[in-house]
Amino acid sequence: MGIVQIIDPFYQKLDPNVSAQAPQVGQIVSVVSPHPEVIPRILDVERADPKEHWATKFEIRALDTRVDFRNASPSRC
């Protein structure tokens, strides 16, 4: 599931004359900056209702290597 499905409408047409002079509220811009947090975050998303595709519940949480990464089972050859 992408961010476009969680936030609707995500894309909106901006006035090019205004956005060329200064950033507008909600405008996505590229800025080079270091990542301030040592622990990455994970967006856990699940459906709020099994019959509804667009209704979701989500949580932003810190990465937990005990839960998020598991050892691969040995391959059977």
VENQUIQUI-V629008 format. One record per backbone hydrogen bond with DSSP energy under -0.5 kcal/mol. CO is the residue of the C=O (numbers start at 1). NH is the residue of the N-H. If there is no record, write none. Layout:
CO_NH, CO_NH
This chain:
2_5, 2_6, 3_7, 6_8, 14_16, 15_18, 15_19, 16_20, 18_21, 18_22, 24_27, 27_29, 31_33, 34_36, 38_40, 40_63, 42_44, 42_61, 43_45, 44_59, 46_57, 49_52, 51_53, 54_56, 55_48, 55_49, 57_46, 59_44, 59_61, 61_42, 64_67, 64_68, 65_69, 75_77
